[in-house]
């Protein structure tokens, strides 16, 4: 979060957060976690869209199943050739 605040110029929020969290932060664009917050949020939004699409598809399939014609019960007598 400190990287995100620093990279986007939120200096007051950066100083307040780093002061309260008591963390040392060295600004380096080549850090392992640099830009990670944006990537995570992008993937969260993408996955949320996928979940919504799957929920919609599930609803459609349940509606289709509810509207499907009912098959009559078959007994084992019907399976035996005459």
TISE-34030 format. One line per field, with one value per atom (N, C-alpha, C): atom name; x, y, z; residue in three letters; residue number from 1. Coordinates in steps of 0.2 Angstrom, whole numbers. Layout:
N
site: CA | ... $
c1: X | ... $
c2: Y | ... $
c3: Z | ... $
code: Ala | ... $
pos: NUM | ... $
REM end
This chain:
82
site: N | CA | C | N | CA | C | N | CA | C | N | CA | C | N | CA | C | N | CA | C | N | CA | C | N | CA | C | N | CA | C | N | CA | C | N | CA | C | N | CA | C | N | CA | C | N | CA | C | N | CA | C | N | CA | C | N | CA | C | N | CA | C | N | CA | C | N | CA | C | N | CA | C | N | CA | C | N | CA | C | N | CA | C | N | CA | C | N | CA | C | N | CA | C | N | CA | C | N | CA | C | N | CA | C | N | CA | C | N | CA | C | N | CA | C | N | CA | C | N | CA | C | N | CA | C | N | CA | C | N | CA | C | N | CA | C | N | CA | C | N | CA | C | N | CA | C | N | CA | C | N | CA | C | N | CA | C | N | CA | C | N | CA | C | N | CA | C | N | CA | C | N | CA | C | N | CA | C | N | CA | C | N | CA | C | N | CA | C | N | CA | C | N | CA | C | N | CA | C | N | CA | C | N | CA | C | N | CA | C | N | CA | C | N | CA | C | N | CA | C | N | CA | C | N | CA | C | N | CA | C | N | CA | C | N | CA | C | N | CA | C | N | CA | C | N | CA | C | N | CA | C | N | CA | C | N | CA | C | N | CA | C | N | CA | C | N | CA | C | N | CA | C | N | CA | C | N | CA | C | N | CA | C | N | CA | C $
c1: 4 | 0 | 4 | 10 | 14 | 17 | 19 | 21 | 16 | 9 | 4 | 3 | 3 | 2 | 8 | 14 | 20 | 20 | 19 | 19 | 14 | 8 | 2 | 2 | 7 | 8 | 3 | 1 | -3 | 2 | 5 | 11 | 8 | 2 | 0 | -3 | -6 | -8 | -2 | 3 | 9 | 12 | 13 | 16 | 12 | 6 | 1 | 1 | 1 | 1 | 7 | 13 | 19 | 21 | 19 | 20 | 16 | 9 | 5 | 7 | 9 | 11 | 19 | 22 | 29 | 33 | 33 | 36 | 41 | 47 | 52 | 51 | 50 | 49 | 54 | 57 | 62 | 59 | 58 | 55 | 60 | 58 | 62 | 57 | 56 | 52 | 53 | 59 | 61 | 60 | 56 | 55 | 51 | 51 | 47 | 40 | 38 | 30 | 28 | 32 | 30 | 25 | 19 | 14 | 9 | 10 | 7 | -1 | -2 | -9 | -13 | -11 | -15 | -16 | -11 | -12 | -17 | -17 | -22 | -29 | -30 | -36 | -39 | -35 | -37 | -39 | -36 | -38 | -44 | -45 | -51 | -57 | -57 | -62 | -64 | -58 | -59 | -63 | -61 | -64 | -71 | -72 | -79 | -84 | -81 | -85 | -87 | -82 | -82 | -87 | -87 | -92 | -99 | -100 | -107 | -109 | -105 | -107 | -109 | -105 | -107 | -113 | -115 | -121 | -127 | -126 | -131 | -132 | -127 | -128 | -131 | -129 | -133 | -140 | -142 | -149 | -153 | -150 | -153 | -154 | -149 | -149 | -154 | -155 | -160 | -167 | -168 | -174 | -176 | -171 | -172 | -174 | -171 | -172 | -179 | -181 | -188 | -193 | -192 | -197 | -196 | -192 | -191 | -197 | -199 | -205 | -203 | -208 | -207 | -207 | -202 | -202 | -206 | -210 | -214 | -209 | -211 | -207 | -208 | -202 | -202 | -200 | -204 | -202 | -198 | -196 | -191 | -195 | -201 | -205 | -205 | -204 | -203 | -197 | -192 | -185 | -185 | -189 | -189 | -192 | -188 | -191 | -197 | -202 | -208 | -207 $
c2: -6 | 0 | 6 | 6 | 12 | 13 | 8 | 9 | 12 | 10 | 13 | 20 | 22 | 29 | 33 | 31 | 35 | 36 | 30 | 31 | 35 | 36 | 40 | 47 | 49 | 56 | 57 | 53 | 54 | 55 | 60 | 61 | 61 | 65 | 65 | 59 | 55 | 48 | 44 | 44 | 40 | 41 | 48 | 49 | 47 | 48 | 46 | 38 | 35 | 27 | 24 | 27 | 24 | 26 | 32 | 34 | 29 | 28 | 24 | 16 | 14 | 7 | 6 | 11 | 11 | 6 | 8 | 4 | 8 | 6 | 9 | 7 | 13 | 12 | 15 | 11 | 14 | 14 | 20 | 20 | 18 | 12 | 9 | 6 | 8 | 5 | -2 | -4 | -11 | -16 | -14 | -18 | -24 | -29 | -35 | -34 | -30 | -29 | -22 | -19 | -13 | -14 | -10 | -11 | -17 | -20 | -27 | -25 | -20 | -18 | -17 | -13 | -12 | -19 | -23 | -30 | -34 | -34 | -38 | -35 | -29 | -26 | -27 | -27 | -29 | -36 | -40 | -47 | -48 | -45 | -45 | -43 | -38 | -35 | -40 | -43 | -48 | -54 | -57 | -63 | -61 | -55 | -53 | -53 | -51 | -51 | -58 | -63 | -70 | -73 | -72 | -74 | -72 | -66 | -63 | -67 | -68 | -71 | -78 | -82 | -89 | -89 | -84 | -84 | -83 | -79 | -78 | -84 | -87 | -94 | -99 | -99 | -104 | -103 | -96 | -95 | -97 | -96 | -97 | -105 | -109 | -116 | -119 | -116 | -118 | -116 | -110 | -109 | -114 | -115 | -120 | -127 | -129 | -135 | -135 | -130 | -129 | -129 | -127 | -127 | -133 | -137 | -143 | -148 | -151 | -156 | -162 | -164 | -169 | -176 | -180 | -187 | -191 | -196 | -201 | -206 | -208 | -213 | -220 | -223 | -229 | -235 | -240 | -246 | -251 | -256 | -261 | -265 | -265 | -269 | -266 | -260 | -256 | -258 | -260 | -261 | -268 | -273 | -280 | -280 | -283 | -283 | -288 | -287 | -291 | -297 $
c3: 0 | 0 | 0 | 4 | 4 | -3 | -7 | -14 | -18 | -17 | -21 | -19 | -13 | -11 | -13 | -13 | -15 | -23 | -26 | -34 | -36 | -33 | -36 | -33 | -29 | -26 | -20 | -17 | -11 | -5 | -4 | 1 | 8 | 9 | 16 | 18 | 14 | 16 | 17 | 12 | 13 | 20 | 21 | 28 | 34 | 33 | 39 | 40 | 34 | 34 | 37 | 34 | 36 | 43 | 45 | 52 | 57 | 56 | 60 | 59 | 54 | 53 | 55 | 56 | 58 | 54 | 47 | 42 | 39 | 37 | 33 | 26 | 22 | 15 | 10 | 6 | 1 | -6 | -9 | -15 | -20 | -24 | -29 | -34 | -40 | -45 | -47 | -45 | -47 | -41 | -36 | -30 | -32 | -28 | -30 | -30 | -25 | -24 | -28 | -32 | -35 | -40 | -39 | -44 | -43 | -37 | -36 | -34 | -30 | -28 | -34 | -39 | -45 | -49 | -49 | -52 | -49 | -42 | -38 | -39 | -39 | -40 | -47 | -52 | -58 | -59 | -56 | -56 | -52 | -46 | -42 | -47 | -50 | -54 | -60 | -63 | -68 | -66 | -60 | -57 | -55 | -52 | -50 | -56 | -62 | -68 | -70 | -69 | -71 | -67 | -60 | -55 | -57 | -59 | -61 | -67 | -72 | -78 | -77 | -72 | -70 | -66 | -62 | -58 | -63 | -68 | -73 | -77 | -79 | -83 | -78 | -72 | -68 | -67 | -66 | -66 | -72 | -78 | -84 | -85 | -83 | -83 | -78 | -72 | -67 | -70 | -73 | -76 | -82 | -86 | -92 | -89 | -83 | -80 | -77 | -74 | -72 | -77 | -83 | -88 | -93 | -91 | -96 | -95 | -100 | -99 | -94 | -91 | -86 | -89 | -88 | -91 | -87 | -90 | -86 | -83 | -77 | -74 | -78 | -79 | -82 | -77 | -78 | -73 | -77 | -73 | -76 | -81 | -81 | -86 | -93 | -93 | -100 | -103 | -99 | -102 | -105 | -103 | -105 | -112 | -117 | -124 | -124 | -128 | -129 | -133 $
code: Unk | Unk | Unk | Unk | Unk | Unk | Unk | Unk | Unk | Unk | Unk | Unk | Unk | Unk | Unk | Unk | Unk | Unk | Unk | Unk | Unk | Unk | Unk | Unk | Unk | Unk | Unk | Unk | Unk | Unk | Unk | Unk | Unk | Unk | Unk | Unk | Unk | Unk | Unk | Unk | Unk | Unk | Unk | Unk | Unk | Unk | Unk | Unk | Unk | Unk | Unk | Unk | Unk | Unk | Unk | Unk | Unk | Unk | Unk | Unk | Unk | Unk | Unk | Unk | Unk | Unk | Unk | Unk | Unk | Unk | Unk | Unk | Unk | Unk | Unk | Unk | Unk | Unk | Unk | Unk | Unk | Unk | Unk | Unk | Unk | Unk | Unk | Unk | Unk | Unk | Unk | Unk | Unk | Unk | Unk | Unk | Unk | Unk | Unk | Unk | Unk | Unk | Unk | Unk | Unk | Unk | Unk | Unk | Unk | Unk | Unk | Unk | Unk | Unk | Unk | Unk | Unk | Unk | Unk | Unk | Unk | Unk | Unk | Unk | Unk | Unk | Unk | Unk | Unk | Unk | Unk | Unk | Unk | Unk | Unk | Unk | Unk | Unk | Unk | Unk | Unk | Unk | Unk | Unk | Unk | Unk | Unk | Unk | Unk | Unk | Unk | Unk | Unk | Unk | Unk | Unk | Unk | Unk | Unk | Unk | Unk | Unk | Unk | Unk | Unk | Unk | Unk | Unk | Unk | Unk | Unk | Unk | Unk | Unk | Unk | Unk | Unk | Unk | Unk | Unk | Unk | Unk | Unk | Unk | Unk | Unk | Unk | Unk | Unk | Unk | Unk | Unk | Unk | Unk | Unk | Unk | Unk | Unk | Unk | Unk | Unk | Unk | Unk | Unk | Unk | Unk | Unk | Unk | Unk | Unk | Unk | Unk | Unk | Unk | Unk | Unk | Unk | Unk | Unk | Unk | Unk | Unk | Unk | Unk | Unk | Unk | Unk | Unk | Unk | Unk | Unk | Unk | Unk | Unk | Unk | Unk | Unk | Unk | Unk | Unk | Unk | Unk | Unk | Unk | Unk | Unk $
pos: 1 | 1 | 1 | 2 | 2 | 2 | 3 | 3 | 3 | 4 | 4 | 4 | 5 | 5 | 5 | 6 | 6 | 6 | 7 | 7 | 7 | 8 | 8 | 8 | 9 | 9 | 9 | 10 | 10 | 10 | 11 | 11 | 11 | 12 | 12 | 12 | 13 | 13 | 13 | 14 | 14 | 14 | 15 | 15 | 15 | 16 | 16 | 16 | 17 | 17 | 17 | 18 | 18 | 18 | 19 | 19 | 19 | 20 | 20 | 20 | 21 | 21 | 21 | 22 | 22 | 22 | 23 | 23 | 23 | 24 | 24 | 24 | 25 | 25 | 25 | 26 | 26 | 26 | 27 | 27 | 27 | 28 | 28 | 28 | 29 | 29 | 29 | 30 | 30 | 30 | 31 | 31 | 31 | 32 | 32 | 32 | 33 | 33 | 33 | 34 | 34 | 34 | 35 | 35 | 35 | 36 | 36 | 36 | 37 | 37 | 37 | 38 | 38 | 38 | 39 | 39 | 39 | 40 | 40 | 40 | 41 | 41 | 41 | 42 | 42 | 42 | 43 | 43 | 43 | 44 | 44 | 44 | 45 | 45 | 45 | 46 | 46 | 46 | 47 | 47 | 47 | 48 | 48 | 48 | 49 | 49 | 49 | 50 | 50 | 50 | 51 | 51 | 51 | 52 | 52 | 52 | 53 | 53 | 53 | 54 | 54 | 54 | 55 | 55 | 55 | 56 | 56 | 56 | 57 | 57 | 57 | 58 | 58 | 58 | 59 | 59 | 59 | 60 | 60 | 60 | 61 | 61 | 61 | 62 | 62 | 62 | 63 | 63 | 63 | 64 | 64 | 64 | 65 | 65 | 65 | 66 | 66 | 66 | 67 | 67 | 67 | 68 | 68 | 68 | 69 | 69 | 69 | 70 | 70 | 70 | 71 | 71 | 71 | 72 | 72 | 72 | 73 | 73 | 73 | 74 | 74 | 74 | 75 | 75 | 75 | 76 | 76 | 76 | 77 | 77 | 77 | 78 | 78 | 78 | 79 | 79 | 79 | 80 | 80 | 80 | 81 | 81 | 81 | 82 | 82 | 82 $
REM end
